């Protein structure tokens, strides 16, 4: 699937897409199942549980506009909580399974759901802990940056919140890249949560900007693919809904069943493509860093049975071995 040497950006992206093409039954079976469950949950939450944003009054006074804006912000924040939790659950499941899809593909081994599940099952608890820990670290960093200004209040407090939030954002980006390979480490090397974070930091050291650039490019590409897929479904959903586009422009859209279902279908299709590309790039970045730092290409060649490289050693840490 990939050349056994340090990988370029194009080879990493091509490897992720090649995995999707070569093992599309297994990959799409996983991602479609996860995306469908997530979208059904979001549809039910939006229809029956989450509060709706208040209608915006064009003739409202400045104080009323402020109140409406604050209420809209509150509704958005409340709605973001279950969406975030569903996103974490989707990340957990897809990371657990797709990591081994990619690693087995790299080694030229059979890739069936049974094989992938058998490999992933022993590592689910550490992966769950890691999946919960990293967002908690992010929340803690943001709290440290924002809380002092929030407690001060007034104009000075607002400035502190702005600059503290900006500093926290930079730290979050730095930590996100620094720990980006921890998911692959915890699954493929069998290490604990803290050890995986340290191992990821070690692998990323000296290559932070390169990894940041590849992850950013991947995020932009997947976002573009998502937009291209979702926009037509959103337009169809608006055409089928009662209020149509006029309801959106007036700030009081009606989210009917037809609107929610059509947009959910678009979300399922977009997620089914986005998940494997993101997971594939992350695993291949991990493989690439180990090739560059630890000559993993030699271990991969031995594990794959390439002639002239001998046999795999009993205690190696070849991904998926």
Number of C-alpha atoms within 10 A of each C-alpha: 15 17 10 17 14 19 19 12 16 10 17 23 22 17 23 23 18 19 22 21 12 13 17 14 13 18 25 19 13 19 24 18 14 20 26 18 14 20 22 16 16 20 18 13 15 15 15 9 11 16 15 16 18 14 13 16 13 9 8 12 10 9 9 13 15 12 13 18 15 12 14 18 13 14 16 15 11 13 19 13 11 15 16 12 12 18 13 16 17 20 16 19 17 21 26 26 26 28 27 26 31 30 24 21 20 22 20 14 14 12 19 15 18 10 15 22 15 13 21 22 12 12 18 18 12 18 27 18 14 21 19 14 14 17 15 12 14 17 14 14 19 19 15 14 22 22 15 15 21 17 12 13 13 11 10 12 18 17 14 21 21 16 15 21 20 15 16 21 16 11 15 19 12 15 16 16 22 23 19 24 27 31 27 27 23 24 26 23 19 18 18 19 21 15 14 24 22 17 20 23 19 16 24 23 13 10 13 14 13 13 22 18 13 19 18 13 14 19 15 12 16 19 14 12 15 18 15 13 17 20 13 14 19 20 16 15 24 25 14 15 19 16 17 18 16 12 16 12 11 13 15 16 20 17 20 15 15 16 22 22 17 19 22 24 18 22 21 23 18 21 24 21 20 20 23 27 25 21 23 28 24 27 28 24 26 23 28 22 23 18 19 14 12 13 16 22 19 18 22 23 20 19 22 17 15 12 9 8 14 13 14 18 11 7 7 12 15 22 26 22 16
